[in-house]
């Protein structure tokens, strides 16, 4: 399907596997969804937030999990999903550096989940507390069950592998179904009134705390995704399995909270973790169901977590290469991740010793939020980018994916702001460590939004073209072969296009279009881009190949502006050290550009390089009525750049003596109406007559200016040719401006 694979990615688990169908995906997901939280904490939830609050928890939780399930289903049908489940999907969409950072967090959440479910498994033995205390002679401690049970589970996985785990799922789901049926057939607690829609305990826990504790109940829908490397047809089994499990789970939870609220008062619901056993038709089935559900969830997690770590190590994401080799090893024909299972078991044992269901649940919730947010963001960005290579068989809606990503971020902040910030900091740290370890192939951030920016640019350019008009702003194009021996022209173009407009810089390569000139252009372009980056320039740079400067100019002036705006100004340059032939070439270029109706700017620069960028002088004459607005506005735009932050504009106007009053009023009105920051003392009206030498006047007053802006007309250009731009030789840097378009200042 011509799918893009980020650079530097090793193949992930492309051989081996068990060839499972859809059933294991559904069973792993539904047995994890209907697991420990359902049995131990949903009575607590209804008791603390009421029936309406419990409905809200279910709805908000599924505003995250449903978009995530649809996003996974979509991405899974776009490419062959190999080993690693969610990590594979993220890394092949966002790149290995970002995928690795998220994948490590995902692995930790899966490994911690093993411990979480084994802690909950021990809670199933609380009804036997009296018997156990009499038998053991000591008080009951859940770790007496959870620690050896975890050891037994790990031993089974190491010796029997995924086959045993999947077979156990069928038995577990059957027990789970029986426990739910008997629960729904049960009667209310004897002698107790049921809870109403809003009733709750007197001093309830905060809603977001209850939500954080209950949210892992909904996250189980991705449990089956981790089996991707062991599925015969992942693109079919993953979408069908996780979507059906999500829908079934949501229906069961809605029915569950209604049954709980109608069967016991809030005080009982909040205080008894196994309140479901008081309601069920046969009470003991609830601890049995809890044991089965938690055991199946633990089985699902211990199947998935090692496979995630296995895939991460196969991509050489772990900074220690020896660790990568060790963890990426597979055993047997089915490529069982035995070494990764051992690491998972060590983490699970450490967390089991902590022993608190609620604390571990909140940690797991945060890790899953990060992963789900990333999956939804991938789906949204792919929708927006509209890459031809993204062709999933199943499609979600872009707004659902965006909703899921936003909900994940908001809920992380709401659940625990400090922990959310720490999680994001840890993720950022992991990204930079992995990127540094991977070198050049690890920089994924620059490529993430390429398709999005391309699509946004396409849309905006079309819209801009349709709605041309409004205030004038410069869209300047410049073509020159003299790029690498001078920097003033590029800097000047940067100032013009930095904030108010747009600049396009084309490096001219003489010659015909052939392999040699194309190779030269491809070699020059990175140098241009690097130079622009060093100067912090927002100018668009490119190359153009043509037999002559004239043909290059003719080509360039006819193409649309890359910004979406039509180019309205063309810029030329020459140095005071160039011979007259270069100046004559610039003159011919100006004449060639005239029929296009584009404004023209010619920069004459020398060794001063705009000095301290403090004094900018604008010289207007009686011939510059048409140029005045463009000259003043161009100067104002230059002063808006940070390089000219200490600069000031001075306007000098040379007019016949009998027109001084009228021209002074006209110019002051133009500046005032246009809100140009020029004080009255910097506005000089100079009377002239037959005896006044204009050239000497300009040179005397502006010889120390950092930049002087003067006008020229088409008529003067035809009459004086290259001498038009050689006037005022004692001035430093000069910009000659000719307005061919009507430019309004106000």
C-alpha positions in Angstrom: 0.0 0.0 0.0 3.1 2.2 -0.2 2.9 3.1 3.4 5.4 5.5 4.8 7.7 4.0 7.4 9.8 6.4 9.4 13.5 6.2 8.9 15.6 4.0 11.1 12.9 1.5 12.1 13.8 -2.1 12.3 11.2 -4.7 11.2 9.1 -5.7 14.2 8.3 -9.3 14.8 7.5 -10.2 11.3 7.7 -14.0 11.8 6.2 -16.4 14.3 3.0 -15.8 16.1 0.0 -18.1 16.9 -2.4 -17.2 14.1 -5.3 -16.4 16.4 -8.7 -15.1 15.1 -11.0 -12.4 16.4 -12.3 -14.2 19.4 -9.1 -13.8 21.6 -9.2 -10.0 20.9 -12.8 -9.8 22.0 -12.3 -12.1 25.0 -9.1 -10.3 26.2 -10.8 -6.9 25.9 -14.2 -7.8 27.4 -12.7 -9.7 30.3 -10.5 -6.7 31.1 -13.3 -4.2 30.7 -15.6 -6.3 33.0 -12.9 -6.8 35.6 -11.7 -5.8 39.0 -13.1 -2.2 39.0 -16.5 -3.5 38.1 -16.7 -5.8 41.0 -14.8 -3.8 43.6 -15.4 -0.1 42.9 -18.7 0.6 41.0 -20.7 0.2 44.2 -18.4 2.7 45.8 -18.9 5.0 42.8 -22.7 4.9 42.9 -22.6 5.5 46.7 -20.3 8.5 46.4 -21.6 10.3 43.2 -25.1 8.9 42.9 -26.7 7.2 39.9 -26.5 10.3 37.8 -22.9 10.7 38.7 -22.2 7.1 37.8 -23.9 7.6 34.4 -21.6 10.7 34.0 -18.5 8.6 34.7 -19.6 6.0 32.1 -20.3 8.7 29.5 -17.1 10.6 30.1 -15.0 7.5 30.2 -16.5 6.4 26.9 -15.9 9.8 25.3 -12.3 8.7 25.6 -12.5 5.0 24.9 -15.0 5.0 22.0 -13.0 7.5 19.9 -9.8 5.6 20.8 -11.4 2.3 19.8 -12.5 3.8 16.5 -9.1 5.4 16.0 -7.3 2.1 16.6 -9.7 0.3 14.3 -9.1 2.9 11.6 -5.3 2.9 11.9 -5.2 -0.9 12.1 -7.0 -1.2 8.7 -4.6 1.1 7.0 -1.5 -0.9 7.4 -0.3 -4.4 8.4 -0.2 -4.3 12.2 2.7 -6.4 13.4 3.9 -7.2 16.9 3.7 -4.5 19.5 0.0 -3.6 19.3 -0.6 0.1 20.2 3.2 0.8 20.2 3.5 -0.5 16.6 0.6 1.8 15.5 2.0 4.9 17.2 5.6 4.4 16.2 4.7 3.7 12.5 2.6 6.9 12.5 4.6 9.3 14.7 8.0 7.8 14.3 10.1 5.7 16.7 11.4 8.5 18.9 7.9 9.6 19.8 6.5 6.1 19.6 9.2 4.9 21.9 8.5 7.5 24.5 4.8 6.7 24.5 5.5 3.0 24.1 7.6 2.9 27.3 4.8 4.6 29.2 2.4 2.1 27.6 4.5 -0.8 28.7 4.7 0.5 32.2 1.0 0.9 32.4 0.5 -2.7 31.1 3.1 -4.1 33.5 1.6 -2.2 36.5 -1.8 -3.5 35.4 -0.7 -7.1 36.0 0.0 -6.1 39.6 -3.2 -4.1 39.8 -5.3 -7.1 38.8 -3.4 -9.5 41.1 -4.0 -7.1 44.0 -7.7 -7.1 43.1 -7.6 -10.9 42.7 -6.5 -11.2 46.4 -9.6 -9.1 47.3 -11.8 -12.0 46.1 -10.6 -14.0 49.1 -11.9 -11.6 51.7 -15.1 -13.6 52.3 -12.7 -16.4 53.4 -10.9 -14.2 55.9 -12.2 -16.1 59.0 -11.2 -19.5 57.6 -7.8 -18.2 56.6 -7.1 -16.6 59.9 -8.1 -19.8 61.8 -5.9 -21.9 59.5 -2.9 -19.6 59.4 -3.1 -18.3 62.9 -2.4 -14.7 61.8 -4.5 -11.9 60.5 -5.5 -12.0 56.8 -3.2 -10.0 54.5 -4.0 -9.7 50.8 -0.3 -10.1 49.9 -0.5 -13.6 51.2 -2.6 -14.3 48.1 -1.4 -11.7 45.5 2.4 -12.4 45.8 2.2 -16.3 45.3 -0.6 -15.9 42.7 1.6 -13.5 40.7 4.5 -16.0 40.9 2.3 -18.8 39.7 0.9 -16.6 36.8 4.5 -15.7 35.7 5.6 -19.3 35.9 2.7 -20.4 33.7 3.4 -17.7 31.1 7.1 -18.6 31.0 6.5 -22.3 30.6 3.3 -22.4 28.5 3.1 -19.0 26.8 0.2 -17.4 25.0 -1.6 -20.6 24.1 -2.5 -21.3 27.7 -3.5 -17.7 28.3 -5.9 -17.6 25.4 -7.5 -21.0 26.3 -8.0 -19.7 29.9 -9.9 -16.7 28.5 -12.7 -18.9 27.3 -13.2 -20.4 30.8 -12.8 -17.1 32.5 -15.4 -15.3 30.3 -17.9 -18.1 30.9 -17.5 -17.7 34.7 -17.7 -13.9 34.3 -21.0 -14.2 32.3 -22.5 -16.5 34.9 -21.6 -14.1 37.7 -23.2 -11.2 35.9 -26.4 -13.2 35.1 -26.8 -14.2 38.8 -26.1 -10.7 39.9 -28.9 -9.2 37.6 -31.2 -12.0 38.8 -30.6 -11.0 42.4 -32.8 -9.1 44.8 -32.2 -5.8 46.7 -30.4 -5.9 50.1 -32.7 -7.1 52.8 -34.3 -4.3 54.8 -32.6 -1.5 52.9 -34.1 1.2 50.7 -32.6 1.6 47.3 -30.6 4.8 46.3 -32.3 7.4 44.2 -31.0 9.3 41.2 -29.0 11.8 43.3 -28.7 10.2 46.7 -25.1 9.6 47.9 -23.2 9.3 51.2 -23.0 12.2 53.6 -19.3 13.1 52.9 -18.7 11.8 49.4 -15.3 11.7 47.7 -14.6 14.2 44.9 -16.1 13.3 41.5 -12.7 13.3 39.7 -11.1 11.1 42.4 -14.0 8.6 41.9 -13.6 8.9 38.1 -9.8 8.3 38.3 -10.4 5.2 40.3 -13.1 3.9 38.0 -11.6 4.8 34.6 -9.3 1.7 34.3 -12.6 -0.2 34.0 -13.1 1.1 30.5 -9.4 0.9 29.3 -9.5 -2.9 28.8 -10.8 -2.5 25.2 -7.1 -2.3 24.0 -6.0 -5.4 25.8 -6.6 -7.5 22.6 -4.5 -5.0 20.5 -1.3 -6.2 22.1 -1.9 -9.7 20.5 -1.4 -8.1 17.1 1.7 -10.1 16.3 -0.2 -13.4 17.1 -3.3 -12.7 14.9 -3.9 -14.3 11.6 -5.6 -11.1 10.2 -5.0 -8.1 12.5 -6.7 -5.6 10.2 -10.0 -7.5 10.6 -9.7 -9.0 14.1 -8.6 -5.8 15.9 -11.4 -3.5 14.8 -14.1 -6.1 15.2 -12.8 -7.3 18.5 -12.3 -4.0 20.3 -15.3 -2.2 19.0 -17.7 -5.1 19.9 -16.0 -5.4 23.4 -16.4 -1.6 24.0 -20.1 -1.6 23.0 -20.9 -4.7 25.1 -18.9 -3.3 28.1 -20.8 0.1 28.0 -24.2 -1.7 27.9 -23.2 -3.9 30.9 -22.0 -0.9 32.9 -25.1 1.1 32.4 -27.2 -1.8 33.5 -24.9 -2.5 36.4 -25.1 1.0 38.0 -28.9 0.9 37.6 -29.1 -2.5 39.3 -26.7 -1.3 42.1 -28.7 2.0 42.7 -32.0 0.1 42.8 -30.7 -2.6 45.2 -28.9 -0.9 48.0 -28.6 2.5 49.8 -25.5 4.7 49.3 -24.0 3.9 52.7 -23.9 0.1 51.9 -22.7 0.7 48.3 -19.9 2.9 49.5 -18.7 0.8 52.4 -18.8 -2.8 51.1 -16.4 -3.5 48.2 -18.2 -6.8 47.5 -21.7 -5.4 47.8 -22.6 -7.2 44.6 -22.5 -10.5 46.5 -25.3 -9.2 48.8 -27.4 -8.6 45.8 -26.6 -11.6 43.6 -29.0 -14.6 43.4 -26.1 -16.7 44.8 -23.6 -14.6 46.7 -20.4 -16.7 46.4 -20.5 -16.3 42.6 -19.3 -12.7 42.9 -16.0 -13.5 44.6 -15.6 -16.3 42.1 -16.4 -14.0 39.2 -14.0 -11.4 40.7 -11.3 -13.9 40.9 -11.9 -15.1 37.4 -12.2 -11.6 36.0 -9.1 -10.3 37.7 -7.1 -13.4 36.8 -8.2 -13.1 33.1 -7.3 -9.4 33.1 -3.9 -10.2 34.6 -3.5 -12.9 32.0 -4.3 -10.4 29.3 -1.9 -7.8 30.7 0.9 -10.3 31.1 0.4 -11.4 27.5 0.4 -7.9 26.1 3.1 -6.1 28.2 6.0 -8.3 27.2 5.0 -8.1 23.6 5.0 -4.3 23.8 8.5 -4.3 25.4 9.6 -6.9 22.8 8.6 -4.6 19.9 10.2 -1.6 21.6 13.5 -3.4 21.9 13.3 -4.8 18.3 13.2 -1.1 17.2 16.3 -0.5 19.4 14.5 2.2 21.4 16.0 1.3 24.8 19.2 3.4 25.1 21.3 0.4 26.3 22.0 -1.8 23.2 22.7 -4.9 25.3 19.3 -4.5 26.9 17.7 -4.2 23.4 19.3 -7.4 22.3 18.3 -9.3 25.4 14.7 -8.0 25.4 14.2 -8.5 21.6 15.0 -12.2 21.8 12.1 -14.5 21.0 11.8 -18.2 21.9 10.6 -21.0 19.8 8.6 -21.1 16.6 6.0 -18.7 18.0 8.6 -16.1 19.0 7.6 -16.0 22.6 9.0 -12.9 24.4 10.4 -14.8 27.4 13.0 -12.2 28.4 10.5 -9.4 28.2 8.1 -11.4 30.3 10.8 -11.7 33.1 11.2 -7.9 33.2 7.4 -7.5 33.3 7.2 -10.0 36.2 9.8 -8.0 38.2 7.9 -4.8 37.8 4.6 -6.6 38.7 6.1 -8.1 41.9 7.4 -4.7 43.0 4.0 -3.0 42.5 2.1 -6.0 44.1 4.1 -5.4 47.3 2.5 -1.8 47.4 -0.8 -3.5 47.8 -3.2 -0.5 47.2 -5.9 -0.9 44.5 -6.9 2.8 44.5 -3.4 4.2 44.2 -2.4 1.8 41.5 -5.6 2.5 39.6 -4.9 6.2 39.5 -1.4 5.6 38.2 -2.7 3.2 35.5 -5.4 5.8 34.5 -2.8 8.5 33.8 -0.6 6.2 31.7 -3.6 5.0 29.6 -4.7 8.6 29.1 -1.4 9.5 27.5 -1.6 6.5 25.2 -5.2 7.0 24.2 -4.6 10.7 23.6 -1.8 9.9 21.2 -3.9 7.3 19.3 -6.7 9.8 18.9 -4.3 12.5 17.8 -2.8 10.3 15.2 -6.3 9.6 13.7 -7.2 13.3 13.7 -4.0 14.4 12.1 -4.3 11.7 9.4 -7.8 12.9 8.6 -6.6 16.5 8.4 -3.4 15.7 6.5 -5.4 13.8 3.8 -2.3 11.8 2.7 -3.0 9.6 -0.4 -1.1 6.8 1.4 -3.6 6.8 4.3 -6.4 4.5 3.0 -8.0 2.7 5.9 -10.8 0.2 5.1 -12.6 1.4 8.2 -12.9 5.2 8.9 -13.8 7.0 12.1 -14.8 10.6 12.1 -12.2 13.3 12.5 -14.3 15.2 15.1 -14.6 12.0 17.2 -10.8 11.6 17.2 -10.3 15.2 18.1 -12.8 14.9 20.9 -11.0 11.8 22.3 -7.6 13.6 22.2 -9.0 16.7 23.9 -10.9 14.7 26.5 -7.7 12.8 27.4 -5.8 16.0 28.0 -8.6 17.7 30.0 -9.1 14.6 32.1 -5.4 14.2 32.9 -5.4 17.8 34.2 -8.7 17.3 36.1 -7.6 14.0 37.7 -4.3 15.2 39.0 -2.6 18.3 37.6 0.7 17.7 39.2 0.9 14.1 38.1 -0.3 15.1 34.6 2.6 17.6 34.4 5.1 15.1 35.7 3.8 12.5 33.1 4.3 15.0 30.3 7.7 16.0 31.6 8.8 12.3 31.8 7.4 11.7 28.3 9.4 14.7 26.9 12.5 13.5 28.7 12.1 10.0 27.2 11.6 11.5 23.8 14.8 13.5 23.9 16.8 10.6 25.4 15.6 8.3 22.6 16.1 10.9 19.9 19.7 11.5 21.1 20.4 7.8 21.2 19.0 7.3 17.7 20.9 10.3 16.2 19.7 11.8 12.8 17.0 9.1 12.3 15.3 10.0 15.6 14.1 13.5 14.9 10.3 12.9 14.4 8.8 16.1 15.6 9.7 18.0 12.5 7.9 15.5 10.3 4.8 14.9 12.4 2.8 17.9 11.0 4.2 17.8 7.5 1.0 16.5 6.0 -1.1 18.7 8.2 0.8 21.8 7.2 0.7 20.8 3.5 -3.1 20.4 3.7 -3.6 23.6 5.6 -1.4 25.5 3.2 -3.3 24.1 0.2 -6.6 25.2 1.8 -5.4 28.6 2.8 -3.8 29.4 -0.5 -7.0 28.6 -2.4 -9.0 30.7 0.1 -6.6 33.6 -0.1 -6.7 33.5 -3.9 -10.5 33.7 -3.9 -10.5 36.7 -1.5 -7.7 38.9 -2.8 -8.0 42.5 -1.6 -8.1 44.4 1.6 -5.0 46.2 3.0 -2.0 46.1 0.8 0.9 44.0 2.1 4.2 43.2 0.4 4.5 39.9 -1.4 8.1 40.2 -2.7 9.9 38.0 -5.0 13.7 38.3 -5.7 15.8 36.5 -8.2 19.6 36.7 -8.1 22.7 34.6 -8.9 24.8 36.5 -6.3 23.6 34.7 -3.2 26.6 33.4 -1.4 29.0 36.4 -1.7 26.7 38.9 0.0 24.1 38.9 2.7 22.5 42.4 2.7 19.9 41.6 0.0 18.6 38.6 1.8 18.5 40.5 5.1 16.5 43.3 3.4 14.0 40.8 2.0 13.7 39.2 5.4 12.7 42.6 6.9 10.1 43.2 4.2 8.5 39.8 4.6 8.9 39.1 8.4 5.6 40.2 9.8 3.4 42.1 7.4 4.1 40.3 4.1 5.9 37.4 2.5 9.3 37.0 0.8 10.3 34.6 -1.9 14.0 34.3 -2.6 15.1 32.4 -5.8 18.8 31.6 -6.4 19.4 31.8 -10.1 21.4 29.0 -11.8 22.4 29.8 -15.4 22.0 27.0 -17.9 19.6 24.7 -19.5 17.5 22.1 -17.5 19.7 19.0 -17.5 21.0 16.5 -15.0 24.0 18.6 -14.2 22.1 21.8 -13.4 19.4 19.9 -11.6 22.1 18.2 -9.4 23.6 21.7 -8.8 20.2 23.1 -7.7 19.6 20.2 -5.4 23.0 20.7 -3.8 22.4 24.5 -3.4 19.0 24.3 -1.9 20.1 22.8 1.5 22.7 25.6 1.8 20.0 28.2 1.1 17.7 26.7 3.7 20.5 26.5 6.3 21.5 30.1 5.6 17.9 31.2 6.1 17.6 29.2 9.3 20.8 30.8 10.7 19.4 34.2 10.0 16.1 33.3 11.6 14.4 34.2 8.4 10.8 33.4 7.4 11.6 33.9 3.7 10.8 31.0 1.3 13.9 30.0 -0.6 14.3 27.9 -3.7 16.4 27.7 -6.9 15.5 28.4 -10.6 17.4 27.1 -13.6 17.2 29.1 -16.9 19.4 30.0 -19.8 19.5 33.7 -19.0 18.5 36.1 -16.2 15.8 37.5 -18.4 14.2 34.2 -19.0 14.5 33.3 -15.3 12.7 36.6 -14.4 10.0 36.0 -17.1 9.3 32.6 -15.6 9.3 33.7 -12.0 7.1 36.7 -12.5 4.3 34.6 -14.0 4.0 31.9 -11.4 1.7 32.3 -8.4 3.1 33.4 -5.1 3.9 30.5 -2.8 2.1 32.3 0.0 -1.3 32.1 -1.8 -1.0 35.9 -2.5 0.0 37.0 -5.9 3.5 38.5 -5.9 3.0 42.3 -6.1 6.6 43.4 -5.7 9.9 42.4 -7.4 13.2 43.1 -5.8 16.7 43.5 -7.4 20.1 44.2 -5.9 23.6 45.2 -6.8 26.7 46.2 -4.8 28.6 49.4 -5.1 31.6 47.1 -5.9 29.8 45.5 -8.9 30.8 46.7 -12.4 28.5 48.7 -14.5 27.5 45.6 -16.4 25.7 44.2 -13.3 23.8 47.6 -12.9 22.8 47.5 -16.5 21.5 43.9 -16.0 19.4 45.1 -13.1 18.1 48.0 -15.2 17.0 45.6 -18.0 15.3 43.4 -15.4 13.4 46.4 -14.1 12.2 47.2 -17.6 11.3 43.6 -18.2 9.2 43.5 -15.0 7.3 46.7 -15.9 4.5 45.1 -18.0 3.5 42.8 -15.1 2.4 45.9 -13.1 4.5 44.8 -10.1 6.1 47.3 -7.8 9.9 47.4 -8.1 12.5 47.8 -5.5 16.3 48.0 -6.2 18.7 47.8 -3.3 22.1 49.3 -3.7 24.3 48.1 -0.9 27.9 48.5 0.2 30.1 47.8 3.1 28.0 49.7 5.7 25.5 46.8 6.0 22.7 49.2 7.2 24.9 50.5 10.1 23.2 50.7 13.5 19.8 50.5 11.9 18.7 53.7 13.6 18.3 56.4 10.9 16.0 55.7 7.9 15.5 58.6 5.5 12.7 58.8 3.0 13.2 61.4 0.2 10.1 62.5 -1.7 10.0 64.9 -4.7 7.3 66.4 -6.9 7.9 63.3 -9.2 7.0 60.9 -6.4 3.3 61.4 -6.0 2.7 57.9 -7.2 5.6 56.4 -5.2 5.0 58.2 -1.9 2.6 55.8 -0.2 4.7 52.8 -1.1 7.9 54.4 0.0 6.5 55.4 3.4 4.7 52.1 3.9 7.8 50.1 2.9 9.9 52.1 5.4 7.2 51.5 8.1 7.4 47.8 7.5 11.2 47.8 7.8 11.0 49.6 11.1 8.5 46.9 12.4 11.3 44.3 12.4 13.2 43.7 15.6 16.5 44.6 13.9 15.2 48.2 13.5 13.7 48.4 17.0 15.8 51.5 17.8 15.2 53.0 14.3 13.3 56.1 13.4 12.0 57.4 10.1 12.6 60.9 8.8 10.8 62.1 5.7 12.2 64.8 3.5 10.1 66.4 0.8 11.6 68.6 -1.9 8.9 70.6 -3.6 8.7 73.9 -5.5 8.5 76.9 -3.2 4.9 77.8 -4.3 3.7 74.3 -3.4 5.2 74.1 0.1 1.9 74.8 1.9 -0.3 72.4 -0.1 2.3 69.6 0.0 2.9 70.0 3.7 -0.8 69.7 4.4 -1.1 66.7 2.0 1.8 64.8 3.5 0.8 65.5 7.1 -2.7 64.2 6.4 -1.3 61.1 4.7 0.9 60.3 7.7 -1.8 61.1 10.3 -4.5 59.1 8.5 -2.2 56.2 8.0 -1.0 56.3 11.6 2.6 56.2 10.5 4.9 56.9 13.5 6.7 60.0 12.2 6.9 63.0 14.5 6.5 66.5 13.1 10.1 67.3 13.7 11.1 64.4 11.5 9.0 65.6 8.7 11.0 68.1 6.7 9.5 70.2 3.8 12.4 71.6 1.7 11.6 74.4 -0.8 13.5 74.0 -4.1 13.9 76.0 -7.2 15.9 76.3 -10.3 19.1 77.0 -8.4 18.9 74.0 -6.0 21.0 70.9 -6.7 18.8 68.1 -5.5 21.6 65.5 -5.5 23.8 67.7 -3.2 20.8 68.3 -1.0 20.1 64.6 -0.5 23.8 63.7 0.0 24.4 66.6 2.5 21.4 65.6 4.7 21.5 61.8 4.4 25.2 60.9 4.0 25.2 59.3 7.5 21.8 57.6 7.3 21.7 53.8 7.7 19.2 53.5 4.8 17.9 56.0 2.3 14.6 55.3 0.4 14.2 57.3 -2.9 11.8 56.9 -5.7 12.2 56.4 -9.4 9.7 56.4 -12.3 9.5 54.4 -15.6 10.1 57.6 -17.5 13.4 58.3 -15.6 14.4 54.7 -16.1 14.0 55.0 -19.9 15.8 58.3 -20.0 18.8 57.7 -17.7 19.1 53.8 -17.7 21.6 52.5 -15.2 22.4 56.0 -14.0 19.0 56.0 -12.3 20.5 53.7 -9.6 24.0 55.2 -9.6 22.8 58.6 -8.3 23.8 59.8 -4.9 27.2 58.0 -4.8 28.1 59.3 -1.3 25.1 57.7 0.3 25.5 54.4 2.1 22.7 51.9 1.5 19.9 53.0 -0.8 16.5 51.4 -1.7 15.1 52.7 -5.0 11.3 52.3 -5.1 8.8 52.5 -8.0 5.1 51.9 -7.3 3.2 50.3 -10.2 0.1 49.6 -8.1 -2.1 51.8 -6.1 -1.1 51.5 -2.5 -3.2 53.1 0.3 -1.6 54.0 3.6 -4.8 54.6 5.6 
